[in-house]
Amino acid sequence: MSVLPTEQSITVGSCAGRLRTVDVVHTINGGQPPFRIQPSLPQLFEIGTIQVVNNTRQYVPLPLRGDGFVELRGKDPQFVVRTLLGAGCVDPATITVLDAFSNAVSVEYVIEEEETTAPTQ
């Protein structure tokens, strides 16, 4: 079982800057459904799917179960990680995916400030 992409790096101007979101689509390859997906930092990451309504792609959040997981079914399903930027930097945070047999894979997220260089004189 694998998840693609396996890592995501996001560079921001400031870790405490303006709030905005970035969506990344991941595909689970192999494994046995149902899949359980859990972000290590639910305050920064939301799990959802993309649905097409009237030829428009729309993000739809999936509800967290009481155990902190989102459940996803189907063969080789896709899920979206919506990252809240401006609420802090992380190095790294993980999204853990488990299949029906508890085989686990992780996706690593890094949110970091862009490096600034001092002007030369």
C-alpha positions as a printed Julia matrix, in Angstrom:
121×3 Matrix{Float64}:
   0.0    0.0     0.0
   1.22   3.52   -0.76
  -0.04   7.09   -0.87
   1.02   9.54   -3.57
   2.39  12.12   -3.22
   4.31  10.92   -0.15
   5.42  14.35    1.0
   4.45  17.97    0.62
   6.51  21.06    1.37
   4.83  24.46    1.63
   6.76  27.71    1.98
   5.03  30.74    3.48
   6.11  34.33    4.0
   5.29  34.11    7.7
   4.19  31.2     9.88
   1.74  33.56   11.6
   0.74  35.45    8.45
  -2.56  35.86    6.67
  -4.84  32.83    6.95
  -5.4   30.91    3.73
  -5.7   27.3     2.61
  -3.85  24.99    0.23
  -5.41  21.76   -1.05
  -3.34  18.73   -2.09
  -4.93  15.63   -3.64
  -3.51  12.26   -2.58
  -4.22   8.81   -4.05
  -4.13   5.58   -2.03
  -2.69   2.71   -4.09
  -3.35  -0.84   -2.97
  -4.39  -1.83    0.53
  -7.79  -3.07    1.64
 -10.68  -0.62    2.19
 -12.07   0.88    4.31
  -9.19   3.28    4.89
  -8.76   5.36    8.04
  -6.98   8.69    7.66
  -5.71  10.74   10.59
  -3.87  14.08   10.59
  -1.31  14.52   13.38
  -2.41  18.16   13.73
  -6.18  18.4    13.09
  -6.05  22.13   13.85
  -3.9   22.61   10.71
  -5.13  19.82    8.43
  -8.6   18.86    7.29
  -9.34  15.76    5.21
 -11.91  15.87    2.44
 -12.76  14.82   -1.1
 -13.38  16.54   -4.41
 -16.82  16.2    -5.95
 -17.93  17.49   -9.33
 -21.18  19.46   -9.22
 -22.43  21.18  -12.39
 -18.99  20.68  -14.01
 -17.33  22.47  -11.08
 -14.89  20.74   -8.76
 -15.79  21.38   -5.12
 -13.95  20.49   -1.92
 -16.13  18.56    0.54
 -14.79  18.02    4.09
 -15.12  14.55    5.6
 -16.22  14.31    9.24
 -13.75  13.18   11.9
 -15.0   10.15   13.78
 -14.82  10.03   17.58
 -11.44   8.27   17.37
  -9.92  11.13   15.33
  -9.97   9.3    11.98
 -11.74  10.01    8.7
 -13.01   6.9     6.9
 -12.71   6.46    3.14
 -13.97   3.56    1.02
 -13.39   2.34   -2.5
 -10.51   0.97   -4.54
  -7.53   3.32   -4.91
  -9.51   6.29   -3.52
  -8.38   9.89   -3.51
  -8.53  12.3    -0.6
  -7.69  15.97   -0.2
  -5.58  17.42    2.57
  -6.64  21.03    3.17
  -3.84  22.84    4.98
  -4.55  25.98    6.99
  -1.63  28.32    6.44
  -0.92  31.2     8.8
  -1.67  29.1    11.88
   1.9   27.98   12.42
   4.78  26.13   10.81
   5.52  22.41   11.2
   8.52  20.25   10.38
   7.19  17.62    9.93
   3.54  16.82   10.46
   2.06  13.56    9.24
  -1.13  12.27    7.7
  -1.43   8.57    8.61
  -3.41   6.18    6.4
  -4.38   2.72    7.66
  -6.19   0.04    5.7
  -8.65  -2.58    7.01
  -5.73  -4.73    8.22
  -4.02  -1.74    9.95
  -1.22  -1.59    7.38
   0.01   1.98    7.7
   1.63   4.57    5.44
   2.31   8.21    6.18
   2.42  11.41    4.2
   4.83  14.02    5.54
   3.99  17.74    5.46
   6.43  20.56    6.1
   5.29  24.18    6.42
   8.23  26.57    6.65
   8.97  30.27    6.33
  10.79  31.36    3.23
  14.35  32.38    3.85
  15.05  36.06    3.56
  18.45  37.45    2.84
  19.65  40.74    4.18
  20.24  43.35    1.47
  23.88  43.83    0.56
  25.42  47.22    1.1
